[in-house]
Amino acid sequence: MGAGPREQSSPSLAHPSSAYKLQAQVWEALLLSTKASRMVMILGYWDIRGLPYLIDGAHKVTQSNAILRYIARKHNLCGETEEEKIRVDILENEVTDTRMAFAMLCYNPDFEKLRPGYLEGLPDKLKLYSQFLGKRPWFAGEKLTYVDFLVYDLLDLHRIFEPKSLEAFPNLKEFMTRFEGLKKISAYMKSGRFLPGPLFLKIAVWGNK
């Protein structure tokens, strides 16, 4: 399944503002090209068959999460204390698992049959995120880290999937509002660079438009 088109416009790349820029237009063109699957790009340390990518001076990075971590390290968004770093590591893996389960549903030909069961189990899953956040402003603690971007994207996907999904979790709703209120994030989301969709590739059953 890999990265979806939405990741071209991920808010994670809008904060903090810097010279970093994913080659979104190139990526989109390649995805729409019938030759995309046969192209090999020499990037970094091995043959790369995917996008997005980032080139920062002598450093060449591919894979969305690797790019995100690279930018986060440069801007001290990985947590400061050991406890914060542990929370970041735990949450990143949890988000990956949740996102994969959601993607498997959205790409499944039996989507309509499986959707009710997924929705039934969704509150229990979201409850875990709510409990992990607690009364903290951000998921690692008092300061923003890169996993807040990952969680925001995940929760936003589910909010689009089921608009009432966050209603039972006030702290998650407050987190979403807090994140969207960040100055640079707010400006980015109002700009023409932000793409609200599609959420997944065209072969997905849901979120492909």
Secondary structure, 3 states (H helix, E strand, C coil): CCCCHHHHHCHHHHCCCCCCCCCHHHHHHHHHCCCHHHCCEEECCEEECCCCEEEECCEEEECHHHHHHHHHHHCCCCCCCHHHHHHHHHHHHHHHHHHHHHHHHHHCCCHHHHHHHHHHHHHHHHHHHHHHHCCCCCCCCCCCCHHHHHHHHHHHHHHHHCCCCCCCCHHHHHHHHHHHCCHHHHHHHCCCCCCCCCCCCCCCCCCCC
